[in-house]
Amino acid sequence: MASGVQVTDEVIAVFNNMKVRKAQPNEEDKKKRKKAVLFCISPDKQNIILEEGKEILCGDIGNTITDPYLEFVKMLPSDDCRYALYDANL
């Protein structure tokens, strides 16, 4: 019997897409790129999953979101823990 929680394939795919900067062929693809995403433990406590609706797309920045980091911090629950990815530009 394995211990701990498993990471779902969807979470791995999101991680890999954010990790690897690919040359985006057009503006539409650039807008769909994730700037930040939150993950949580599934209700059955068996898997780490994407938290629905808890992401910031690069296309949102400047349109619906002015400060992506501040918006990211606001997405974090005050009374629970989360796993998170944030694509910081240095």
C-alpha positions in Angstrom: 0.0 0.0 0.0 1.4 3.4 -1.0 1.4 6.3 1.4 0.7 9.9 0.7 -1.4 11.5 -2.0 -1.0 11.1 -5.7 -0.5 13.9 -8.3 -3.1 13.6 -11.1 -2.0 13.6 -14.8 -3.8 16.9 -15.2 -1.7 18.6 -12.5 1.5 17.2 -14.1 0.4 18.5 -17.5 -0.2 22.0 -16.1 3.1 21.9 -14.4 5.0 20.9 -17.5 3.2 23.5 -19.7 4.1 26.3 -17.2 7.6 25.0 -16.8 8.6 24.9 -20.4 8.4 28.2 -22.2 7.4 27.4 -25.7 7.4 29.9 -28.6 3.7 30.7 -28.9 2.7 30.8 -32.5 0.0 33.5 -32.1 -1.4 36.0 -29.7 -4.5 33.8 -28.8 -2.2 31.0 -27.6 -0.2 33.5 -25.5 -3.4 34.7 -23.8 -4.3 31.1 -22.8 -1.0 30.5 -21.1 -1.4 30.2 -17.3 0.3 32.8 -15.1 -0.9 31.2 -11.8 -2.8 28.1 -10.8 -3.9 26.6 -7.5 -4.1 22.9 -6.6 -5.8 21.2 -3.6 -6.2 17.8 -2.2 -9.3 16.0 -3.5 -12.3 15.4 -1.2 -11.4 11.8 -0.8 -7.8 12.9 0.2 -6.3 10.6 -2.4 -5.0 13.0 -5.1 -3.7 16.5 -5.7 -6.1 18.1 -8.2 -6.6 21.4 -10.0 -8.9 23.7 -8.0 -11.7 24.7 -10.3 -11.7 28.4 -11.3 -8.5 29.2 -9.4 -6.2 30.3 -12.2 -4.9 33.4 -13.8 -4.3 33.5 -17.6 -1.8 35.7 -19.2 -4.6 37.2 -21.3 -6.4 38.4 -18.2 -3.5 40.6 -17.2 -4.2 44.2 -18.2 -7.8 43.4 -19.0 -9.6 42.0 -15.9 -6.5 41.8 -13.6 -4.1 44.7 -13.0 -1.8 43.1 -10.5 -1.4 39.4 -11.0 0.5 38.7 -7.9 -2.0 40.5 -5.7 -4.8 38.6 -7.4 -3.0 35.4 -6.8 -2.6 36.1 -3.1 -6.3 36.9 -2.9 -7.1 33.4 -4.4 -5.5 31.7 -1.5 -7.9 30.6 1.3 -7.2 32.1 4.7 -8.2 28.9 6.6 -6.8 26.0 4.4 -3.6 25.1 2.6 -3.0 24.9 -1.1 -0.3 23.9 -3.6 0.4 26.7 -6.1 2.3 27.6 -9.2 3.1 31.2 -10.1 5.1 32.1 -13.3 7.2 35.0 -12.0 9.1 37.2 -14.5 12.4 38.4 -13.0 
